[in-house]
Each structure stands twice: as structure tokens, then as C-alpha cells.
Amino acid sequence: MTLLLLGLALWYFLHFMPATKPRFRSALIKSLGPNIYASGFTLGLISAIVLMSMGWRSAEPWQLYSLPDWSTLPGLALVLVGAALFGFGFDKRMQTNLKRYIRHLQLTGMLLWATGHLVLNGDNRSLLLFGGLGLWALIMRVLVNRRDGAWEKPESVPLGREFVPAVIALGFVGAFTFGHAYFSGVTLVNF
């Protein structure tokens, strides 16, 4: 569990710092340069994901709760929709009509994805990992809203502009589905 907690702590730190200290972030980018800053941030995120994955896989699971069998389909739907929303929001420069209805596509996607996993898994390590990431998404929404101020809904975009974000979203769903065995040790699809 120690690795899982370290991974979550690193994930929180890497995201909270720019959300709560935008001047510090700007100063870092200015002193390091945007490429070095982005590379360091990306390396930190990858390290956090690896630590969480290793921690989840190495932790001894014990069941905390069980939901009824009928909850499996809603849980899977939450995970799928969450992964798709995360993909739709991946490139903040891309416009999509979803951004007219959901201010934070990635954070909303992460919250749905984490909630779906909590519906599907009632063990201690899942509660820590997915509960921690879901809580992170909720806190980040508050921090980002406070930092960015009132939401100005974007203008409508032509349907053709939805194609690239939809492909990215499909890519995320595919990557999560096929990479699930590598991250968690649980295979979702067999070929």
C-alpha cells in the first residue's frame, strides 16, 4: 500500500501545485523553459501512474463491500463514459460541443471512471486508489473553478470538428481496455 499512497501523493502534488500556485508554475516555466517543464511534469505523471499501478498490484486485497450483480452494467458504463470524456478533453485546444455542457471534461471523466471502478470493486486497494482519484477530481474542479473564475460557455462548433476528439476518445477507451492487464493484472479482453 505504501507505493500506492506514494503514487497518489505524487499525483496530487503535481496537479495541485499548478492549480493553487499559478505564479510559481509560471516562474518554473520561465526559468526551466516550457519544454523542460512539460517533460518534467510528464515524467512525474508517468512515475505517479507506475507507483499507483505497482502499489495496487502488490497490495493484499480484502473485501470491504459488495454491490448487487445488477450494478455491474452501470459500473461498466460509468468507466466507459468516463474514459471517453477523458479522451474528449485530452487536448484543451480542441473545441467540441461537449465543452458547452461540461466545463471540465477530463475531471468529469476521471470522476465517472473512478466511481465506476468503485461500483465494480469493493476491496481496500480499489477504495484507496479509485476513491483517492475520484476525490482528487472533485477537489481539482473546485480549485480550477476558483483559479479560472466564472465559466464562459464556448460557442457551438460544426459537427465535423467533433471527429478528431471522438477518435482521441476512442483511442483512450481502447488503450484503457487493452492496457488494463498491464496496469492492474486484470484482463478485460482476450484475443
RASULQUI-V502366 format. One record per backbone hydrogen bond with DSSP energy under -0.5 kcal/mol. NH is the residue of the N-H (numbers start at 0). CO is the residue of the C=O. Records with the same first field share a line. If there is no record, write none. Layout:
NH = CO, CO
//
This chain:
4 = 0
5 = 1
6 = 2
7 = 3
8 = 4
9 = 5
10 = 6
11 = 7
12 = 8
13 = 9
14 = 10
15 = 11
16 = 12
17 = 13
18 = 14
19 = 15
20 = 16
24 = 20
25 = 21
26 = 22
27 = 23
28 = 24
29 = 25
30 = 26
31 = 27
32 = 28
36 = 32
37 = 33
38 = 34
39 = 35
40 = 36
41 = 37
42 = 38
43 = 39
44 = 40
45 = 41
46 = 42
47 = 43
48 = 44
49 = 45
50 = 46
51 = 47
52 = 48
53 = 49
54 = 50
55 = 51
56 = 52
57 = 53
58 = 54
60 = 58
63 = 121
64 = 121
70 = 67
71 = 68
73 = 69
74 = 70
75 = 71
76 = 72
77 = 73
78 = 74
79 = 75
80 = 76
81 = 77
82 = 78
83 = 79
84 = 80
85 = 81
86 = 82
87 = 83
88 = 84
89 = 86
91 = 89
93 = 90
98 = 95
99 = 96
100 = 97
101 = 97
104 = 102
107 = 103
108 = 104
109 = 105
110 = 106
111 = 107
112 = 108
113 = 109
114 = 110
115 = 111
116 = 112
117 = 113
118 = 114
119 = 115
120 = 116
123 = 61
126 = 122
127 = 123
128 = 124
129 = 125
130 = 125, 126
131 = 127
132 = 128
133 = 129
134 = 130
135 = 131
136 = 132
137 = 133
138 = 134
139 = 135
140 = 136
141 = 137
142 = 138
143 = 139
144 = 140
145 = 141
146 = 142
147 = 143
148 = 144
152 = 150
160 = 157
161 = 158
162 = 159
164 = 160
165 = 161
166 = 162
167 = 163
168 = 164
169 = 165
170 = 166
171 = 167
172 = 168
173 = 169
174 = 170
175 = 171
176 = 172
177 = 173
178 = 174
179 = 175
181 = 178
182 = 178
183 = 179
184 = 179, 180
185 = 179
186 = 184
//
